Every structure is written in C-alpha cells, then in structure tokens.
C-alpha cells in the first residue's frame, strides 16, 4: 500500500482550511485517510500560526515509507522535519520559439534604423563644416 502525506480540504466555499493527512494514494483527496497529523489554515496572516504539525507522527510515517506531496514537503522543511530539495527550472521563464523570433526581427529592425540614422547624420555633419 503506497502512502502519501497530503492535504485534505475542509472549510466552506472561499474559506479554505486543510488537514494534513496520511492516506492511501488511491483514495480521494477529501475521502478516506488513515490519520490526521496536522492542519494548514491559509486564511491566517503569514506571520501567524498557519501550519500545525504533529512531528512525531509525521516522522513515524516517513520512516514507514509515506511520501509527502510538494506542498506538504515545504511545510515539513520549514518545520525542520525533513529536507526538501530545491527545484530549478531556468528554461521555464524564457520566451517561446515564436517570441524569440519576433525579438530577433525587432532587434534587426532597430539596428537597421540606427544605421540609417547614423548615415543620415554623417552627410549633415559634413555639410555643417
């Protein structure tokens, strides 16, 4: 049985509240779970107590093979329970292929306009002397 440490949504519409639970990967998000080990209230201010975790039970389940989801792994890293690897995707912020082509055409047009401006300014300087 594959286990996950994940969030189960509670609370009303537009007022989210999440329980941190140990659940089988096949069970639904808000459905059956094995044990509740904490909570997350995103409506509280960031400097308040948004996350509560039972560290002993989380360590027990991590030792028994439960894997945390990305969001829960962040919480566990902040609490000092487990280490989360930093993620890096430097190509995600780069523009796509067509945007790069448009930028190259725009750069060529700007270079041509600058060259034309310099050529127009050169005879004017010669006439001024």
C-alpha positions as CSV (number, residue, x, y, z in Angstrom):
1,X,0.0,0.0,0.0
2,X,1.6,3.3,-1.2
3,X,1.1,6.1,1.3
4,X,1.1,9.9,0.9
5,X,1.2,12.7,3.3
6,X,-1.1,15.2,1.7
7,X,-3.7,17.9,2.1
8,X,-7.4,17.2,2.5
9,X,-9.6,20.3,2.0
10,X,-12.1,21.3,4.6
11,X,-13.8,24.6,5.3
12,X,-16.5,26.4,3.3
13,X,-16.6,27.9,-0.1
14,X,-13.9,30.6,-0.4
15,X,-12.7,29.9,3.1
16,X,-10.2,27.0,2.7
17,X,-8.8,25.0,5.6
18,X,-6.7,21.9,5.0
19,X,-6.0,18.9,7.1
20,X,-2.6,17.2,6.7
21,X,-3.4,13.5,6.5
22,X,-1.8,10.2,5.8
23,X,-3.7,8.5,3.0
24,X,-3.5,5.7,0.5
25,X,-2.7,7.2,-2.9
26,X,-5.8,5.6,-4.4
27,X,-8.3,7.2,-2.0
28,X,-9.9,10.5,-3.0
29,X,-8.5,13.9,-1.9
30,X,-11.2,14.6,0.7
31,X,-12.1,11.0,1.2
32,X,-10.8,8.2,3.4
33,X,-7.5,8.7,5.2
34,X,-5.5,6.8,7.8
35,X,-4.5,9.5,10.3
36,X,-4.7,13.3,10.5
37,X,-1.3,14.7,11.5
38,X,-1.7,18.4,11.2
39,X,-3.5,21.3,9.7
40,X,-3.0,24.3,7.4
41,X,-5.1,27.5,7.5
42,X,-4.1,29.7,4.6
43,X,-6.5,32.4,5.7
44,X,-4.4,33.4,8.6
45,X,-1.6,36.0,8.2
46,X,1.8,34.7,7.0
47,X,3.4,35.7,10.3
48,X,0.8,33.8,12.3
49,X,0.5,30.1,13.1
50,X,-0.8,28.9,9.8
51,X,0.6,25.3,9.9
52,X,0.4,22.9,12.8
53,X,2.1,19.5,12.5
54,X,2.5,16.5,14.9
55,X,6.2,16.0,14.3
56,X,6.4,12.6,16.0
57,X,3.7,11.0,13.9
58,X,5.0,12.5,10.7
59,X,8.4,11.1,11.4
60,X,6.8,7.7,12.1
61,X,5.0,7.7,8.8
62,X,8.0,8.9,6.9
63,X,10.0,6.0,8.4
64,X,7.3,3.7,7.2
65,X,7.5,4.9,3.6
66,X,4.9,7.6,3.3
67,X,5.9,10.3,0.7
68,X,4.9,13.9,1.2
69,X,3.4,15.9,-1.7
70,X,5.2,19.1,-2.8
71,X,3.2,21.5,-0.6
72,X,3.5,19.3,2.5
73,X,7.2,18.8,1.8
74,X,7.5,22.6,2.0
75,X,5.8,22.6,5.4
76,X,8.0,19.8,6.7
77,X,11.1,21.6,5.5
78,X,10.0,24.8,7.3
79,X,9.4,22.8,10.5
80,X,12.8,21.1,10.2
81,X,11.3,17.6,10.0
82,X,12.6,16.6,6.6
83,X,14.8,18.3,3.9
84,X,13.2,19.4,0.6
85,X,15.4,19.6,-2.5
86,X,15.4,23.0,-4.1
87,X,13.8,23.0,-7.6
88,X,15.2,24.8,-10.5
89,X,13.7,25.2,-14.0
90,X,15.6,28.0,-15.6
91,X,14.1,27.4,-19.1
92,X,10.5,28.0,-17.8
93,X,10.9,31.8,-17.7
94,X,12.4,32.0,-21.2
95,X,10.1,33.1,-24.1
96,X,8.9,30.6,-26.6
97,X,10.2,30.0,-30.0
98,X,7.9,32.5,-31.8
99,X,8.6,35.2,-29.2
100,X,12.3,34.7,-29.7
101,X,11.9,35.0,-33.5
102,X,9.9,38.2,-33.0
103,X,12.5,39.6,-30.7
104,X,15.3,38.8,-33.2
105,X,13.3,40.6,-36.0
106,X,12.8,43.6,-33.8
107,X,16.5,43.7,-32.9
108,X,17.4,43.6,-36.6
109,X,14.9,46.4,-37.4
110,X,16.3,48.6,-34.6
111,X,19.9,48.0,-35.9
112,X,18.8,49.0,-39.4
113,X,17.1,52.1,-38.1
114,X,20.2,53.1,-36.1
115,X,22.4,52.6,-39.1
116,X,20.1,54.7,-41.3
117,X,20.0,57.4,-38.6
118,X,23.8,57.4,-38.5
119,X,24.1,57.5,-42.3
120,X,21.7,60.5,-42.4
121,X,23.6,62.3,-39.6
122,X,27.0,61.8,-41.4
123,X,26.3,64.0,-44.5
124,X,24.6,66.6,-42.3
125,X,27.8,66.9,-40.3
126,X,29.9,67.2,-43.5
127,X,27.7,70.0,-44.8
128,X,27.9,71.9,-41.5
129,X,31.8,72.1,-41.8
